[in-house]
Amino acid sequence: FIISADGFIMTNAHVVDGASEVYVTLTDKREFKARIVGSDTRTDVAVLKIDGSNLPRLNMGDSDKIRVGEW
């Protein structure tokens, strides 16, 4: 998931573990070389960074508006 307009991406750590190069292909067929910013195998989360414009990003929820029982 692209989580910010400036190109930060969240993915699974096992997807990029041990990779010497990582490429990201968007649904509109644009391809970007990505840099691994960080990775945590315990939680299986990795953060990547791509350089691009007009990136479709995931809209995050507002944690101030969450109610008991919602995730």
Long-range contacts (C-beta under 8 A, 24 or more apart in sequence): 1-57, 1-58, 2-55, 2-56, 2-57, 2-58, 3-57, 3-58, 3-60, 4-57, 5-55, 5-57, 7-32, 7-49, 7-50, 7-51, 7-52, 7-55, 8-37, 8-47, 8-48, 8-49, 9-34, 9-47, 9-48, 9-49, 9-50, 10-45, 10-46, 10-47, 10-48, 11-45, 11-46, 11-47, 11-48, 12-44, 12-45, 12-46, 13-39, 13-40, 13-41, 13-43, 13-44, 13-45, 13-46, 14-41, 14-44, 15-46, 16-46, 16-48, 17-41, 17-46, 22-48, 24-48, 24-50, 26-55, 26-56, 27-56, 28-56
